[in-house]
Amino acid sequence: METLLSVAGLKAGDAFSPEAEEKAFRRLVRYPYLSSVEPPTEERLADGSIDIVFRIRERSVIGDVRIAGSDALDAAGLLAEANLSTGQPLTEAATEAARDAILARYHREGFLLTSVDAKVEPAGDGRVNITFSVTEGEKVRLRDVELEGAEKLPASESLNVIGIRPRRLFGLLSGGFYVPEDLDAELEKLHLHYVSHGFLSAVVGFCGLDFDGGFRTAVLKLCVSEGPRYLLAAVRVEKSKIFPDKTLEEAAAIPTGDFYSSEAVERGRDRLLCWYEQHSDRIPRIRIHNEYGEGDRVTVVFEIEEEMFLEVGEVEIRGNRLTRDRVLRKNVTLIPGKPFAPSEVRRTRERLEASGICEKVEIGLAERADPQRPDTRSYDVDIQVKEPKSFGQLIQLGGEASSGSGVVGQLEIQRANFDLFRLPRAWDDWKGAFTGGGQYLDFRLAPGTQQSVYSLLFVEPYFFRSDLALSIQGGLKLYDWDTYDENRLGGSVTLEKFFDGDHRWSAALSYVGERVRISDLDKDAPPDAIAVEGDTVLSYPRLELRCDLRELNFYSGPKGFFASARMDLALTALGSDVSFVRGAASANYYLHLFDDRPDYRHILHAGVNVLWMEGLDGSDVPLFEKFYLGGPATFRGFQYRRLGPAENGTPVGGQGGLHGTLEYSFPLVVRELRGVAVLDWGDLEPTFSEISTDRFRLAAGGGLEVRIKLLGQLMPANFYWVKAITSEPGDRLELFSFTLGLNF
């Protein structure tokens, strides 16, 4: 009773008011442990006081929740999916949602014919026990996915936009499971695909499942009625009062005369909003509608509404049980009091989804008028996020292999959304401990046959709640070169400043400290290695500038532009045993060709790298700090580190280099397999002034790139057959090279 009075917000002795009574009634109606609440009645007592009477009916409370009949799947995991707990009020909606969640889990595991029944039994004392009885059935895999009615667009191209795949490579590439709960979302993707290609009246739907005789495999049939494919005849802007319609039509810059494209229309809308942001203090509403003409021609009309100033009102974030608000707000570009731009809604959603902190993001808008400012409308923003069950891949086992650098095994412990200062508050509080601060932790153990790395990386992206990112990295690196061993112990501290909200442009200042040990020299070790035998201390600052305008894709690779430049300055005054200055700059452009589907892009990559360094104060640059070229990651056609200066057959690196690549990659039938044509060029010399086009190496060839997601893990592999066309004495050539990556 005391709990209910507390919920109602009333207590004996308070002054009576109808408003307080109404608020108490509303609070009780919303209280989940009550199934019904009748409107209150009032009883006046002899002393003049008033009793307020609420007639209520309490809900039963959940006692035990059990799973029966679950042989194939773990009962504890199913109970977690059900999300019902002891002491929770029993509602029909919660029970049905739990049943649906268990059923969806079975569907995702391939048990398409599973049924789940919920039985509620009284347990006394206002409690009930719930038993979910499961009839599992056999696994059903998709033998094929068909699209009936596809004529003007290839069915294979259209089916690639959805996530439903038949079983491939014995279930390793694709399990071939059909999940009915996901069908509506997949059909919407298919419908948008047709609309984006000009089929504005296309209708898609589910046409059934054809099972084999044993109900072990099935063919999923989807159907489409394409309708006419419309041509974009014209673009018209209407009702603008600030700018001429013709000016805005040119600003939209949507090409006409080709098939209608919804992406082109949306890009035009964004360009119009950018125009207003740059040339006006008003951000308009832009309504888009189509006018249909003869011959399947359509005119897109942008209707401008400029009467009101639109601004962002309150911005509320909900659903983040573990993540701090400030971590999420760093990715929100909708700022209260600032002009409201619809493009920022999409940008906010994309940034939150890309952060790795949010599994799902929904943004709602509520328009609100301000009586004090009749010419202004505010949009209150409600951001609902869903956090993943676990942040990042906590434990990752795997390995790598590459030409020249040997085989490496790997144990990596990663934690995204880490919080160094969120300590457990109780013995049972470990689920939320060290979580929610937006930090990143990576601990890596990677022993190898020739190279081994043991490292720890900590990143605080909001150092002292500023726009600076702090990175601390340290560890041990062991290298077994041909004639000597190299061990490096040390680390770095980095402060990085981003100059834009999307973290495309940045500058970073680091301080690097290392102890390098050269040991176990062979009799034929090069003089450069003998000269630095023992320990050498390195201590230097590093300045790095980056511009990253790439759009990444696991299958086709990056698209866009990336450039970086860095400068190191090691001085004895800073505690370094050797003094040198070192600079490196690179620029890479990835041009997207032919196919609009991200996974199937053709990519033309042109890149160039400039390398330079010099010793200072009479110091010679040690061989372990010089530049090296050769191998599948830097210069194909040459063995790993075997292009450039060498002594006694051992590479000793160079202080000046210029090299680049021209590469064309394209899909081969499926997105997981790509062909690549390669042309690598460049030179590495003892000093930068010695670089000469007469000694430029040139290598050309091709290869295969394999991109597989195996059992949820990424497996990239590259195989190159590249022949050196020109070389110099001392270079070691290599026709075939490869890189392999595997995470278990």
C-alpha positions in Angstrom: 0.0 0.0 0.0 2.8 2.4 0.8 4.4 1.8 -2.6 1.1 2.6 -4.3 0.7 5.8 -2.3 4.2 6.8 -3.2 3.4 6.1 -6.9 0.3 8.2 -6.6 2.2 11.0 -5.0 -0.4 11.5 -2.2 -0.1 11.3 1.5 -2.4 11.9 4.5 -2.5 15.6 5.6 -1.9 17.1 2.2 -4.2 19.8 1.0 -6.8 18.4 -1.3 -7.0 19.6 -4.9 -8.7 18.2 -8.0 -5.5 18.7 -9.9 -3.5 16.5 -7.4 -6.2 13.9 -7.5 -6.1 13.8 -11.3 -2.3 13.5 -11.4 -2.4 10.6 -8.9 -5.0 8.8 -11.0 -2.8 9.2 -14.2 0.3 7.9 -12.3 -1.6 4.8 -11.1 -3.0 4.1 -14.5 0.6 4.0 -15.9 1.9 1.8 -13.1 2.7 -1.5 -14.7 1.8 -3.7 -11.7 -1.8 -2.6 -11.9 -4.2 -4.1 -14.5 -7.0 -1.7 -13.9 -7.7 1.5 -11.9 -11.2 3.0 -11.5 -11.6 6.8 -11.4 -11.3 7.9 -7.7 -14.3 8.6 -5.4 -14.3 11.0 -2.5 -15.7 10.4 1.0 -16.0 13.5 3.2 -15.4 12.7 6.9 -17.0 14.3 10.0 -13.9 16.4 10.7 -14.1 17.9 7.2 -11.2 15.9 5.7 -11.6 14.0 2.5 -10.7 10.3 1.9 -9.8 9.6 -1.8 -10.6 6.0 -2.7 -8.9 4.3 -5.7 -10.3 0.9 -6.6 -7.5 -1.1 -8.3 -6.8 -4.6 -9.6 -3.3 -5.9 -9.3 -1.5 -7.9 -11.9 0.0 -11.2 -11.2 3.8 -11.2 -10.8 6.1 -13.6 -12.7 7.7 -16.3 -10.6 9.8 -18.8 -12.6 10.2 -18.8 -16.3 11.1 -22.2 -17.9 11.9 -23.5 -21.4 10.7 -27.1 -22.2 11.7 -29.1 -25.3 14.8 -27.1 -26.3 17.2 -29.8 -27.3 19.0 -27.9 -30.2 19.4 -24.5 -28.5 20.6 -23.6 -25.1 17.7 -22.9 -22.7 19.7 -20.1 -20.9 20.2 -18.3 -24.2 16.5 -18.6 -25.0 15.5 -17.2 -21.6 17.7 -14.2 -22.3 15.9 -13.7 -25.6 12.6 -13.9 -23.8 13.6 -11.0 -21.5 11.3 -12.0 -18.7 12.4 -11.9 -15.1 11.1 -12.9 -11.7 9.1 -10.1 -10.1 8.1 -8.6 -13.4 4.4 -7.9 -13.8 2.6 -10.4 -16.0 1.0 -8.9 -19.2 -0.3 -10.6 -22.2 1.8 -8.3 -24.4 5.1 -9.2 -22.6 4.3 -12.9 -22.7 3.5 -12.8 -26.5 6.7 -10.7 -27.1 8.8 -13.3 -25.3 7.2 -16.1 -27.3 7.9 -14.3 -30.5 11.5 -13.6 -29.5 12.1 -17.3 -28.8 10.5 -18.2 -32.1 12.7 -15.7 -34.0 15.8 -17.1 -32.4 14.9 -20.5 -33.7 14.2 -19.1 -37.1 17.6 -17.5 -37.2 19.2 -20.8 -36.4 17.3 -22.5 -39.3 14.5 -24.1 -37.4 11.8 -22.8 -39.6 9.1 -25.2 -38.6 9.4 -24.6 -34.9 6.4 -23.8 -32.7 6.4 -22.3 -29.3 3.5 -22.3 -26.8 3.3 -20.4 -23.6 1.6 -21.9 -20.5 0.9 -19.7 -17.5 0.2 -21.5 -14.2 -0.7 -20.0 -10.8 2.1 -20.4 -8.2 0.3 -18.9 -5.2 0.8 -15.6 -3.4 0.0 -13.5 -6.5 2.7 -15.2 -8.6 2.6 -17.2 -11.8 5.1 -19.5 -13.5 5.5 -19.4 -17.2 6.6 -22.4 -19.3 7.4 -22.0 -23.0 7.0 -25.4 -24.6 9.1 -25.8 -27.8 8.5 -28.2 -30.7 11.7 -27.8 -32.6 11.3 -29.7 -35.9 14.2 -30.1 -38.4 16.4 -27.4 -39.8 15.2 -26.0 -43.1 17.8 -24.4 -45.5 17.1 -22.3 -48.5 18.1 -24.1 -51.7 17.4 -21.0 -53.7 15.8 -17.6 -53.7 13.7 -16.7 -56.8 12.2 -13.4 -57.9 9.2 -14.0 -60.2 8.1 -11.2 -62.6 11.6 -9.6 -62.9 11.9 -8.6 -66.6 13.5 -5.2 -67.0 15.9 -5.5 -64.1 18.0 -8.7 -63.7 16.6 -10.8 -60.9 20.1 -11.6 -59.7 20.9 -7.9 -59.4 17.7 -7.1 -57.5 18.1 -10.1 -55.1 21.6 -8.8 -54.2 20.1 -5.8 -52.4 18.4 -8.0 -49.8 20.0 -10.0 -47.0 18.3 -13.3 -47.7 20.7 -15.8 -49.3 20.5 -19.5 -50.2 22.9 -21.9 -48.7 26.4 -21.4 -50.1 29.6 -23.4 -49.7 28.1 -26.0 -47.3 26.7 -23.2 -45.1 30.1 -21.5 -44.5 29.5 -18.4 -46.7 25.7 -18.4 -46.1 23.7 -20.6 -43.8 20.7 -20.2 -46.1 18.2 -19.6 -43.3 14.9 -17.8 -43.8 13.7 -15.6 -41.0 10.1 -14.6 -41.4 10.4 -11.8 -38.9 12.9 -10.1 -41.2 10.8 -10.4 -44.4 9.0 -7.1 -44.3 12.3 -5.2 -44.0 13.8 -7.2 -46.8 10.8 -6.6 -49.1 11.1 -2.9 -48.4 14.7 -2.9 -49.5 13.6 -4.7 -52.7 10.8 -2.2 -53.3 13.2 0.8 -52.8 15.6 -0.8 -55.2 13.0 -0.8 -57.9 11.8 2.7 -57.1 15.4 4.0 -57.2 15.7 2.6 -60.7 12.6 4.4 -62.0 9.9 1.7 -61.4 7.7 4.1 -59.3 4.7 1.8 -59.3 6.5 -1.4 -58.6 4.9 -3.8 -56.2 6.8 -6.6 -54.4 5.6 -9.4 -52.2 6.0 -12.8 -50.7 4.9 -15.7 -53.0 5.5 -18.7 -50.8 8.0 -21.4 -49.9 8.3 -24.6 -51.9 9.6 -27.4 -49.6 11.2 -30.6 -50.7 9.6 -33.9 -49.8 11.5 -34.2 -46.5 11.0 -30.6 -45.5 14.8 -30.2 -45.2 15.2 -27.6 -48.0 13.0 -25.0 -49.6 12.9 -22.4 -52.3 11.8 -18.9 -51.2 9.7 -17.2 -53.9 9.4 -13.5 -54.0 7.4 -11.7 -56.7 7.4 -8.3 -58.4 5.1 -6.4 -60.7 7.6 -3.9 -62.2 5.2 -1.6 -64.0 6.6 1.0 -66.3 10.0 2.5 -66.0 9.8 6.2 -65.9 12.0 8.8 -67.5 12.9 11.9 -65.6 11.6 14.6 -68.0 12.1 17.7 -65.9 12.8 19.2 -62.5 10.7 22.1 -61.3 11.0 24.3 -58.1 7.9 26.1 -56.9 6.8 28.6 -54.3 10.2 30.0 -53.4 10.0 33.6 -52.3 13.7 34.3 -51.4 15.4 32.9 -54.5 14.3 32.6 -58.2 13.0 29.2 -59.0 15.4 28.9 -61.9 18.4 29.5 -59.6 17.2 26.7 -57.2 16.7 24.3 -60.1 20.3 24.9 -61.2 21.4 24.4 -57.5 19.6 21.1 -57.4 21.7 20.0 -60.4 19.6 16.9 -61.2 20.3 15.6 -64.7 17.2 14.9 -66.8 16.5 12.8 -69.9 17.5 9.5 -68.2 15.6 7.0 -66.1 14.2 8.3 -62.8 16.6 7.8 -59.8 15.4 8.3 -56.3 19.1 8.7 -55.2 19.6 11.5 -57.7 16.4 13.2 -56.4 17.5 12.9 -52.8 21.0 14.3 -53.7 19.2 17.2 -55.3 17.1 17.9 -52.2 20.3 17.8 -50.1 22.0 20.3 -52.5 19.0 22.6 -52.1 19.2 22.5 -48.4 22.9 23.2 -48.5 22.2 26.2 -50.8 19.8 27.6 -48.2 22.3 27.0 -45.4 24.9 29.0 -47.3 22.8 31.8 -48.7 19.9 32.3 -46.3 19.0 32.4 -42.6 16.0 30.1 -43.2 16.0 26.3 -43.7 12.8 25.5 -45.7 10.6 22.6 -45.7 11.0 20.9 -49.1 8.1 18.7 -50.2 8.7 16.4 -53.2 5.9 15.1 -55.5 5.9 13.7 -59.0 3.8 14.8 -61.9 3.2 12.0 -64.4 3.0 12.7 -68.1 2.6 10.8 -71.3 5.0 8.1 -72.4 6.0 7.1 -68.9 7.6 10.5 -68.2 7.7 12.1 -64.8 8.5 15.6 -63.6 9.9 16.0 -60.1 8.5 19.0 -58.3 10.3 20.5 -55.2 7.8 22.6 -53.3 9.5 25.2 -51.1 8.0 26.4 -47.9 10.0 29.4 -46.5 7.4 31.1 -44.3 8.7 29.8 -41.1 12.1 29.7 -39.4 12.8 26.1 -38.5 15.1 25.4 -35.6 16.1 22.5 -33.5 14.2 22.3 -30.2 15.0 19.9 -27.4 17.2 16.9 -28.2 16.5 13.8 -26.0 18.4 10.5 -26.1 16.7 7.4 -24.7 17.5 3.7 -24.5 21.2 4.0 -23.5 21.3 1.9 -20.4 25.1 1.8 -20.2 26.5 4.5 -22.5 26.8 8.0 -21.1 24.8 10.7 -22.8 27.8 12.8 -23.6 29.3 9.9 -25.6 26.3 9.7 -27.8 25.8 13.5 -28.1 29.3 13.8 -29.7 27.7 12.1 -32.7 24.6 14.2 -32.8 24.7 17.1 -35.2 21.3 18.4 -34.3 22.0 21.3 -31.8 19.2 23.0 -29.8 18.6 26.5 -31.0 20.4 26.0 -34.4 18.6 26.0 -37.7 16.9 22.7 -38.4 18.1 20.9 -41.5 16.6 17.5 -42.5 20.0 16.4 -43.8 21.3 16.5 -40.3 18.8 14.0 -39.1 20.2 11.5 -41.6 23.7 12.5 -40.7 23.1 12.0 -37.0 21.6 8.6 -37.6 24.6 7.5 -39.8 27.1 8.7 -37.3 25.4 7.0 -34.4 25.2 3.7 -36.3 28.8 4.0 -37.4 30.0 4.6 -33.9 29.7 0.9 -32.9 27.8 2.0 -29.8 24.3 1.7 -31.3 22.8 -1.4 -32.8 19.7 0.4 -33.9 18.8 4.1 -34.1 15.3 5.7 -34.5 14.8 9.4 -34.7 11.4 11.0 -34.1 10.5 14.6 -34.7 7.7 16.6 -33.0 6.9 20.1 -34.3 6.3 22.7 -31.7 5.1 26.3 -32.0 6.5 29.2 -29.9 3.8 31.7 -29.0 6.5 34.3 -28.4 7.9 33.8 -31.9 5.0 33.2 -34.3 7.4 33.0 -37.3 9.4 30.2 -35.8 8.7 26.4 -35.5 10.9 24.1 -33.4 11.4 20.4 -34.0 11.9 18.5 -30.8 14.2 15.5 -31.5 13.7 12.2 -29.8 16.6 9.8 -30.4 15.9 6.2 -29.4 18.9 4.0 -29.4 19.3 0.3 -28.9 22.7 -0.8 -27.5 24.2 -4.1 -28.6 24.3 -7.0 -26.1 28.1 -6.8 -26.1 30.2 -3.8 -27.2 32.7 -5.0 -29.7 34.3 -8.4 -30.2 35.6 -9.1 -26.8 37.9 -12.1 -27.6 39.2 -12.8 -31.0 41.4 -15.7 -32.1 43.0 -15.8 -35.5 46.1 -15.7 -37.6 47.8 -14.1 -40.5 50.2 -15.2 -43.2 52.1 -13.1 -45.7 54.9 -13.5 -48.2 58.2 -12.9 -46.4 56.8 -11.9 -43.0 55.9 -15.5 -42.0 52.9 -16.9 -40.1 51.4 -15.1 -37.1 48.9 -16.5 -34.5 46.7 -13.9 -32.8 44.8 -13.5 -29.6 43.1 -10.2 -29.4 40.9 -8.8 -26.7 38.9 -5.8 -27.8 36.5 -3.6 -26.0 34.5 -0.8 -27.7 32.6 1.7 -25.5 35.0 1.0 -22.7 35.0 3.2 -19.5 38.2 3.1 -17.5 36.5 4.8 -14.5 33.2 2.9 -14.4 34.1 0.5 -11.6 31.7 -2.2 -10.4 29.4 -0.9 -7.7 28.6 -4.3 -6.2 29.5 -7.9 -6.6 26.7 -8.5 -9.1 27.4 -5.3 -11.1 30.0 -6.6 -13.5 27.7 -6.5 -16.5 27.8 -2.7 -16.6 31.3 -2.3 -15.2 34.0 -0.6 -17.4 31.3 0.2 -20.0 29.7 3.3 -21.4 32.5 5.8 -21.7 33.1 5.6 -25.5 36.7 4.6 -24.9 38.4 1.8 -26.8 40.7 -0.9 -25.5 42.7 -3.4 -27.5 45.1 -6.0 -26.1 46.9 -8.1 -28.6 49.1 -11.2 -28.4 50.5 -12.1 -31.8 53.4 -14.6 -31.7 54.9 -15.4 -35.2 57.6 -17.4 -36.9 59.4 -14.2 -38.0 57.6 -11.3 -36.4 55.8 -11.2 -33.0 53.8 -8.3 -31.5 52.5 -7.9 -28.0 50.7 -4.6 -27.5 48.1 -2.6 -25.6 46.1 0.3 -27.0 43.8 2.7 -25.1 41.9 5.4 -26.8 39.9 8.2 -25.0 38.1 10.0 -27.8 36.9 12.9 -25.6 40.0 13.7 -23.5 38.8 15.9 -20.6 35.5 16.2 -22.5 37.2 18.2 -25.2 37.4 17.6 -28.9 40.8 16.0 -28.5 41.4 12.3 -28.7 44.0 10.7 -26.5 45.7 7.4 -27.5 48.2 5.5 -25.4 50.0 2.6 -27.0 52.8 0.4 -25.8 54.2 -3.1 -26.2 57.0 -5.4 -27.4 57.9 -6.2 -31.0 60.2 -9.0 -32.0 61.7 -9.4 -35.5 63.8 -12.3 -36.7 65.6 -11.0 -39.7 68.0 -13.0 -41.9 71.2 -12.2 -40.1 70.2 -10.5 -36.9 67.4 -10.1 -34.4 65.6 -6.8 -33.6 63.6 -6.3 -30.4 61.6 -3.1 -29.8 60.1 -2.1 -26.4 58.2 1.1 -26.0 55.2 3.1 -26.9 53.6 6.4 -27.7 51.2 9.0 -26.4 49.1 10.8 -29.0 46.7 13.8 -28.9 44.6 14.1 -32.1 42.5 17.0 -33.1 39.6 16.6 -35.6 38.6 19.7 -37.6 35.2 18.5 -38.7 32.3 16.6 -37.2 32.7 13.5 -39.4 36.4 13.1 -38.4 37.6 13.4 -41.9 40.4 16.0 -41.3 42.7 15.7 -38.3 46.1 16.6 -36.9 47.9 14.5 -34.4 50.9 15.2 -32.1 52.6 12.1 -30.6 55.6 11.4 -28.5 57.4 8.1 -29.2 59.8 6.4 -26.9 61.5 3.1 -27.6 64.4 0.9 -26.7 65.7 -1.0 -29.7 68.0 -4.0 -29.2 70.0 -5.6 -32.1 71.4 -9.0 -31.1 72.2 -12.5 -32.3 74.2 -11.3 -35.3 75.4 -13.9 -37.8 78.9 -13.8 -39.2 77.7 -12.3 -42.5 75.6 -9.7 -40.8 75.8 -6.3 -42.6 78.1 -3.6 -41.2 75.1 -1.4 -40.6 73.7 -4.0 -38.2 77.1 -4.5 -36.5 77.4 -0.7 -36.0 74.2 -0.6 -33.9 74.5 -3.9 -32.0 73.2 -3.6 -28.5 70.6 -1.1 -27.2 69.6 2.1 -28.7 67.1 4.6 -27.2 64.8 6.5 -29.4 62.9 9.5 -28.2 61.1 11.9 -30.6 57.9 13.9 -31.3 55.8 13.1 -34.3 53.4 15.4 -36.2 50.8 13.8 -38.5 48.1 15.3 -40.7 45.4 13.2 -42.2 42.5 13.7 -44.7 40.3 10.7 -45.0 37.3 11.1 -47.4 36.9 7.4 -48.1 33.8 5.3 -48.0 34.7 1.8 -46.9 33.3 -1.5 -48.1 34.5 -4.9 -47.1 34.0 -6.5 -50.5 34.9 -3.8 -53.0 37.3 -1.8 -50.9 37.4 1.9 -50.3 36.0 4.7 -52.5 37.2 8.3 -52.3 40.4 10.0 -51.3 42.9 9.5 -48.5 46.1 11.5 -47.8 48.5 11.7 -44.9 51.8 13.3 -44.0 54.0 12.8 -41.0 57.2 14.3 -39.6 59.5 12.8 -36.9 62.3 14.7 -35.2 64.7 12.7 -33.0 67.3 14.7 -31.0 69.9 13.9 -28.3 68.5 16.9 -26.4 65.2 14.9 -26.2 66.9 11.8 -24.8 67.5 10.0 -28.1 70.7 8.2 -28.7 70.6 9.1 -32.4 69.4 12.3 -34.1 67.5 12.3 -37.4 64.6 14.0 -39.1 62.1 11.8 -41.1 59.1 12.6 -43.3 56.6 10.6 -45.2 53.6 11.6 -47.3 51.1 9.7 -49.3 48.0 10.3 -51.4 45.6 7.7 -52.6 42.5 8.1 -54.8 39.9 5.4 -55.3 37.6 6.0 -58.3 34.3 4.2 -58.4 33.3 2.9 -61.8 30.3 1.2 -63.5 28.2 -0.4 -60.8 26.2 1.6 -58.2 25.9 -1.5 -55.9 28.6 -0.9 -53.2 29.6 -4.6 -53.0 30.1 -4.8 -56.8 32.0 -1.6 -57.6 34.8 -1.5 -60.0 37.6 0.5 -58.3 40.5 2.3 -60.0 43.2 3.1 -57.4 46.1 5.5 -58.0 48.5 6.1 -55.1 51.9 7.8 -54.5 54.2 7.8 -51.5 57.2 10.1 -50.8 59.8 9.0 -48.2 62.7 11.1 -46.9 65.0 11.2 -43.9 68.4 12.5 -42.9 70.7 12.1 -39.9 71.4 15.2 -37.8 74.4 16.4 -35.7 76.7 13.9 -37.5 74.5 10.9 -36.6 74.0 8.1 -39.0 70.5 6.8 -39.3 70.3 3.3 -37.9 69.1 0.6 -40.3 66.1 -0.2 -38.0 64.7 3.3 -38.6 65.1 3.4 -42.4 62.4 2.8 -45.1 62.0 -0.6 -46.7 60.1 -1.7 -49.8 59.0 -5.0 -51.3 56.3 -7.5 -50.6 52.5 -7.6 -51.1 51.8 -4.7 -48.9 54.2 -2.1 -50.4 55.7 -3.2 -53.8 54.6 -6.4 -55.5 57.0 -8.3 -57.7 59.8 -8.0 -55.2 60.4 -10.0 -52.0 59.5 -8.6 -48.6 61.9 -5.7 -47.8 64.1 -6.8 -50.7 63.9 -3.7 -53.0 66.7 -1.2 -52.5 70.0 -1.0 -50.6 71.5 -4.2 -49.3 74.8 -5.3 -47.7 76.1 -8.9 -47.8 72.7 -9.9 -49.3 70.8 -8.4 -46.3 68.5 -5.4 -46.8 69.6 -2.3 -44.9 66.9 0.2 -46.0 67.0 3.6 -47.6 66.6 7.2 -46.6 64.8 8.3 -49.7 62.1 6.8 -51.7 59.4 7.5 -54.2 56.9 4.8 -55.1 53.3 4.3 -56.1 50.7 2.0 -57.6 48.0 1.9 -60.3 45.4 -0.8 -59.6 42.1 -1.8 -61.1 39.8 -4.2 -59.3 36.5 -5.7 -60.4 34.0 -8.4 -59.2 34.1 -11.9 -60.7 30.5 -13.2 -60.7 30.1 -13.0 -56.9 31.0 -10.1 -54.6 33.4 -12.4 -52.5 35.8 -12.8 -55.5 37.5 -10.0 -57.3 40.1 -9.7 -60.0 42.8 -7.1 -59.9 45.3 -5.7 -62.4 48.4 -4.2 -60.8 51.2 -1.8 -61.9 53.7 -0.9 -59.1 56.5 1.6 -59.7 59.2 3.4 -57.7 62.7 3.6 -56.3 64.4 3.4 -52.8 67.9 4.8 -52.4 70.5 5.5 -49.6 69.6 9.2 -49.8 66.7 11.1 -51.3 69.0 13.0 -53.7 70.0 9.7 -55.3 66.5 8.9 -56.5 66.7 8.5 -60.3 64.2 7.6 -62.9 66.9 5.5 -64.5 66.7 3.1 -61.5 62.9 3.1 -61.2 61.6 -0.4 -60.7 58.4 -1.4 -62.5 56.3 -4.4 -61.9 53.0 -5.5 -63.5 50.6 -8.3 -63.2 47.3 -9.3 -61.7 45.7 -11.3 -58.9 42.7 -12.4 -57.0 41.1 -10.9 -53.9 38.9 -13.0 -51.7 36.6 -11.5 -49.1 34.7 -14.0 -47.1 32.6 -13.7 -43.9 33.0 -17.1 -42.4 30.8 -17.9 -39.4 30.5 -14.2 -38.7 34.2 -13.6 -39.0 36.1 -11.7 -41.7 38.6 -13.6 -43.9 40.4 -11.4 -46.4 42.9 -13.0 -48.7 45.0 -11.6 -51.6 46.9 -13.6 -54.2 49.2 -11.7 -56.6 51.1 -12.8 -59.7 53.3 -9.8 -60.5 56.4 -9.8 -62.6 59.2 -7.2 -62.2 59.8 -5.5 -65.5 62.8 -3.5 -64.4 65.0 -4.2 -61.4 68.5 -3.3 -60.0 71.4 -5.5 -58.8 70.7 -6.6 -55.2 66.9 -6.7 -55.6 65.2 -10.0 -54.9 62.3 -10.8 -57.2 59.1 -12.6 -56.4 56.5 -13.6 -59.0 53.8 -14.9 -56.5 52.9 -13.2 -53.2 50.0 -13.4 -50.9 48.4 -12.2 -47.7 45.9 -14.2 -45.6 43.9 -13.3 -42.6 41.7 -15.5 -40.4 39.6 -14.8 -37.3 38.2 -17.8 -35.5 
